[in-house]
Amino acid sequence: MTAVGINRQPLLEQQGFTLVEVMVALSILSLVLLATVTGLRTLANTQLAVERVTSRVDEVRTVSGFIRDALEAAVLSPKSSRLSGGGVPGESNFFDVTGHSVAWKSNVLFGENFGGSYLVRVAKEGDQLVLRWQEPSARGLAGDWARADSRVLVQRLEEFDVAYKLDFFLPWSQDYDRPSAPNLVRMQIKSDGRYWPDLILRVHRSR
């Protein structure tokens, strides 16, 4: 047999990355990953901050709206607005203001089938703003508020200060030995280190 010759081509030199090139590539990749992780963390923190602000705005709107509606439903007779310790025996009026609480008689609807005429109170209790309600006694007076039904309106409460005006043109007062129910009530609320917008409410009187 005739031997068949095989032409052998010279092998090409195998070339690769140098150690310096590998280190540079890894450094660039690390910087890209670091920038990506930092951006994602910033985005997550921004989303959490937006959610906290949104939740706070919803809380302020809900609580302020409820207190406003409940207080606007309290109508005092102009001829019998004189109060003593939250109410005068034999009169339907009830309104009591202290430095850290407001109580009044109002028609409140707690649900579709639950509501009516109640004595309600919004007050600072520890680090909470608490709503309490109870049915008035036969003389129109309040019983023990500590035993009344309750609901927490605001958690982590720091301040709840109440002031009033007997007349629109008078300055705000915190003298609670007053002769009659006020025309305006101002509530200042601070929670989580921030003040809410002042809640200024008018106390309506029937004509």
N, C-alpha and C positions, 0 to 999 in steps of 0.2 A: 504494500500500500504506500501511496505517496503521502507523505506528511504534509498536512495543510498548515501553512504558516499563519500565525495570528499577529496582527498588527497591534501593538500595545501603545496606547496614547499616554503621554506623560500626565501624571496626576496633578490637578490644580492645587495650588497651595490653599489650605483651609484657613479662612480669616474669620475672627470673632471680635466681640467688644472687649475693649480693654477695661481694666479695673476702674480706671478713672471715669470712663463713659458710663459704666454701670452705676457708680456712686452718684454721678450727676443725674442720671435718669431716676434713681430712687429718691433723691432729694426733691426733684421737681414733682414726682408723684406724691410724696409726703406733703408738700405744700398745697397741692391741689386737694388732697383729701382733707387736710386741716381747714382749708377755706370752705369746703363743702359742709363739713361737720359744724363749723362755726355759723355758717349761714342757716343751717337747719335748726340749730339751737336758738339763734336769734329769732327765727320765724316762730318757733314754738313758744318762746317767752312773750313775743308780741301777741300771739293768739291768746295766751293765758291772761295777759294784761287787758286785752280787749274784752274777754269774757268776764273778767272781774268788774270792769267799768260798766259793761252792759248789765250785769247782775245787780250792781249797785244802783244804777239808774232805774231799773225795774223795781227794786225794793223801795226806793224813794218815791217813785210814782204810785206804787200800790198802797203803801202805808199812808202817804199824804192824802191820796184820794179817798181812802176809807175814812180817815179822821175828818176830812172836810165834809164828806157826805153825811157822816153821823152827826157832826156838830151843826150842820145846816138844817138837819131835821129837828133840832131842839128849838122850839118856839116858846118864848116866855111872854106871859101877859104883861103889858106895860103898866097895868094898875097893881100888879102884885109881884114885882120883880125884886122886892126886898128879901134877902136871904139871910139865914142864920144857921151856920154849921151845915150848909148844903141843902137846907130846905126849911120851910115854915109849915108847922102842922096845920092841916086843913087846906093847904094850897097845893095845886098841881105842879108848881114850879120846883125845879131842882137844879142848882148850879153851884159847883164848889171848885175853887181854884186855890192851889197852894204852889209853893216854889217848884215842886217836881211832880205835880199831878193836876189833872183836870177831870172833873166828873160832872155829868149832866144827864138829863132824862131825854131819851130819844126813841123814835120809832126805827128799829133796826131789823133788817132782813138778813139772817145768817144763812139762809138757804131757801129753796123753793117752798118748803113747807114748814119753815122754822123762823119765827120772827115775832115782832110785836113791840109793845112799849116797855122799855127797860131802862134801868139806871146803868150807865156805862162809865167806866173810868179808864183813862190812859195815864200810866204812872211809871216812874223809874223804880225798879225793884232790883237792887244789886247792879249787875251789869246787863240788864235787860229792860227793854221797854215793853210793858205788859198791858194788854187790854183785858179788863174784867167787866163782867155784866151780871146783873141780878134783877129780879123783879122788885119793884118798890113795895114797901110796906103799905098797910091800910092808910097810914098818915102821910105817905109819900116820901118817907125817909129811907136811907140806906142802912142795910145791916152790916155785918162784918165783911169787909172787902176781902180779907185773907181767905175766906171760905167761899167766895164767889167763883163762878166759872171763869176760866182765863184762857188767853192765847198770847203767845209771845209774838210781838210785832217786829222787834229789832234785837238781834244778838250783838254782843260785844259793844254795848252802849257805854259811852264815857260821860256824856252830859245830856241832861234833859231839863232845860230851864223854861219856866213859864212866866210871862208878864201879861199885863192887861191894860186896857184903857176904858175908863168909865165914859169917856166922850172922845169923839174922833179928833178933837183939837187939843186934847191933853197929852202930856208925855206918857211914855210907858211906865207902869208902876209895878212894884212887887210888894206893896203894902196890902197884906191879905186880910186885914181887919177893915174890910170895905162895907159900906152900907147897902150896896145893891149889886146885882149882876153886871158884868162889864158889857160894853158894846163890841170890843175887839179883844181877841186873845192871840198872843204870839207864842209859838213854841220853837225853841232852839234845840236842835238835836246834833250830837256829835257821836260818831261811831267809827271804829277802825281808823282813828286818827284824823278824820275829816269831818268838817261841818256840813250839814245839809243846808239847802236854802231855807231861810226862815219861813215857817208856816204861819201865816197870819189869817185868822178866821174871824168872820163876823158872827156875833150871836144875834140871831133874828128874834124879833118880838112881833107878836100878832097885833093887829090894829084894832 
